[in-house]
Amino acid sequence: MAALKPLLLIPVENQVRELDPKLLLACVAAKRGFSSVIGSRREMEMRIDAFPSSIYLSKSMTVRSLLFFLVARRFAVNIITWDEEALVHLPPEIYFTRRLHPAAIRYVTHLFAWGEENAELWRQYPHLPPEIPIHVTGNPRSDMLRPELNAYYADEIDGIRREFGDFILVNTNFNHVNAFGPDMNLFKPTKTPGQTPKFGRAARGMSREYAEGLRDHKQAVFEDFKRLIPELEKRFPDHLIVVRPHPTERHDAYQQIAARCRRVRVTNQGNVVPWLLCAKALIHNGCTTGVEAFVLRVPAVSYRATVNDAYDAGFYRLPNALSHQCFTLDELCGTLRRILEESLGPPEGDGCRELVRHHLAEMDGKRLACERMVDVLERIAADPVNPFARTWIHRADRWIVRRGLNLLRQVKSRLPGSHNRPEFQRHRYPGLPLDEVRSRIARFQRLLGHDIPLAVEPVTATIYRLRVA
């Protein structure tokens, strides 16, 4: 009789961006006999000792991950990691200090890379343990861009088209200077004029010089976009302007603009894919959505009225290179008119296609990234490692560690600017009714041609267990 496969723990931090792709991964894994627990990252980490020995599919390995990794390993959890932020990333020396931690990565047993560029980046990391294999699998988010999965969003697409008609989509990524909480920006607000501002959370791992330059650049581009949005309404009277802020941005500035306009709407509803599929064009500056638009064959324009190549070439090169780049308002409007007249489509050329192939693994192949990831998980499950004996000493250790962790999280949740503040967690992960989760899984099952019945059960209000019925 075959041994039971370990439980997969699949944490979700930003619901609109991550939940659908990770539900897809859970469905693909279920066909191979894996049960999964999927939902709020914070809730899952706080309840880590409620689960049996598991495989935890972490989305990062930063200094903030270190305490949880230490605790999870005490509960015989195998940590496998990819980096949600590694597709469009900072220059290596800054990326390493922000997104990788030399102690945290030692708790990781396998790495999943978006593509060969991501793998090459990690291989440069001076603290990469030589025994950690890097698997160039792709990412569940890239699977959602494939034509065969576009129908997953059919109902959302119909609803968006009914409500919004013809629209131009403006995606923003100003969370460095317009974050949900002021302490989450690159710099905290000062209390007195002339005071030197202290680093905010977004500046972690940056030198002051780099952070100040990035702040000034992002603030200038933010101001460009605030001027751009009402101009678009004036110049394109037959289209709505839909503004979609970054998941961790405040909406106030955009709502104030919308209040002065008749045809500007601000929304962060749902995953970005159906919005891209409905949009006549995308406008952004250095946003990952520019990459997604290119793969979906949606024309994208990078509005670069303010240019600083130290940041644009070192941070935002990929999405800008896959978009039509416009440096003045008139140039942007001329390009948009050609797109709306359907005389101009997405950028073409072997250079763009090769850039995508280097960053996103096997997008033109027959197999999903999720399937390649589950191939690796099956090999890991066939050779489980559990270094922790179930002695009474170990059980006592688990009891003490869990309560210490919960106490720390409760304290952190009350700190100003904390990512664990309840209001920020609700903003980032509002949750879904169980029936909606079941509906989404059923859609994936139909598209994948899976006829294995799956059961979906609540663990908490924001965490769900998926298993073969």
DANORQUI-V535838 format. One record per pair of residues at least 12 apart in sequence whose C-alpha atoms are under 6 Angstrom apart, sorted by the first residue. I is the first residue (numbers start at 1). J is the second residue. D is the distance in whole Angstrom. If there is no record, write none. Layout:
I|J|D ; I|J|D
This chain:
5|34|6 ; 5|381|6 ; 6|54|5 ; 7|35|5 ; 7|36|6 ; 7|54|5 ; 8|36|5 ; 8|54|6 ; 8|55|5 ; 9|36|6 ; 9|37|5 ; 9|56|5 ; 10|38|5 ; 10|57|5 ; 11|38|6 ; 11|39|5 ; 11|40|6 ; 11|41|4 ; 12|39|5 ; 12|40|5 ; 12|41|5 ; 13|41|5 ; 14|428|5 ; 14|429|6 ; 15|429|5 ; 16|270|5 ; 16|271|5 ; 17|271|6 ; 21|140|5 ; 21|141|5 ; 25|370|5 ; 29|374|6 ; 35|466|6 ; 35|467|4 ; 36|465|6 ; 36|466|5 ; 37|464|6 ; 37|465|4 ; 38|463|6 ; 38|464|5 ; 39|462|6 ; 39|463|4 ; 40|462|6 ; 53|76|5 ; 53|77|5 ; 54|77|5 ; 55|77|6 ; 55|78|5 ; 55|79|6 ; 56|79|5 ; 57|80|5 ; 57|81|6 ; 58|81|5 ; 59|81|6 ; 59|82|5 ; 59|83|5 ; 59|84|6 ; 60|83|5 ; 61|100|5 ; 61|104|6 ; 62|99|5 ; 62|100|5 ; 62|101|5 ; 63|101|5 ; 66|104|5 ; 76|386|6 ; 79|108|5 ; 80|108|6 ; 80|109|6 ; 80|110|5 ; 81|111|5 ; 82|111|6 ; 82|112|5 ; 89|315|6 ; 90|315|5 ; 91|314|5 ; 97|205|5 ; 98|204|6 ; 98|205|5 ; 102|127|6 ; 109|132|6 ; 110|132|6 ; 110|133|5 ; 111|134|5 ; 112|135|5 ; 113|136|5 ; 113|138|6 ; 114|138|4 ; 114|139|5 ; 114|360|6 ; 115|136|5 ; 115|138|6 ; 115|359|5 ; 115|360|4 ; 115|361|4 ; 116|358|6 ; 117|358|6 ; 117|359|5 ; 137|369|5 ; 137|372|6 ; 137|373|6 ; 138|360|6 ; 138|361|5 ; 138|369|5 ; 139|369|6 ; 140|370|6 ; 153|274|6 ; 157|274|5 ; 166|239|5 ; 167|239|5 ; 167|240|4 ; 167|241|6 ; 167|279|6 ; 168|241|5 ; 168|279|6 ; 168|280|6 ; 168|281|5 ; 169|242|5 ; 169|279|6 ; 169|282|5 ; 170|243|5 ; 170|282|6 ; 170|283|5 ; 171|244|5 ; 171|245|6 ; 171|284|5 ; 172|245|5 ; 172|246|6 ; 173|246|5 ; 175|249|5 ; 178|249|6 ; 178|250|6 ; 179|248|6 ; 179|249|4 ; 179|250|6 ; 180|248|6 ; 180|249|5 ; 180|250|5 ; 181|417|6 ; 183|200|5 ; 183|417|5 ; 184|200|5 ; 184|201|5 ; 184|202|6 ; 185|200|5 ; 185|202|5 ; 186|200|5 ; 186|202|5 ; 186|203|5 ; 187|199|5 ; 187|200|4 ; 188|200|5 ; 221|306|6 ; 240|263|5 ; 241|264|5 ; 242|264|6 ; 242|265|5 ; 242|266|6 ; 243|266|5 ; 244|267|5 ; 244|268|5 ; 281|299|5 ; 281|300|6 ; 282|300|5 ; 283|300|6 ; 283|301|5 ; 283|302|6 ; 284|302|5 ; 285|302|5 ; 285|303|6 ; 286|316|5 ; 286|319|5 ; 286|320|6 ; 288|319|6 ; 290|319|5 ; 291|319|5 ; 299|345|5 ; 299|346|4 ; 300|323|5 ; 301|323|5 ; 301|324|5 ; 301|325|6 ; 302|320|6 ; 302|323|6 ; 302|325|5 ; 303|326|5 ; 304|326|6 ; 304|327|5 ; 305|327|5 ; 305|328|5 ; 431|462|5 ; 453|469|6 ; 454|467|6 ; 454|468|4 ; 454|469|5 ; 455|467|5 ; 455|469|5
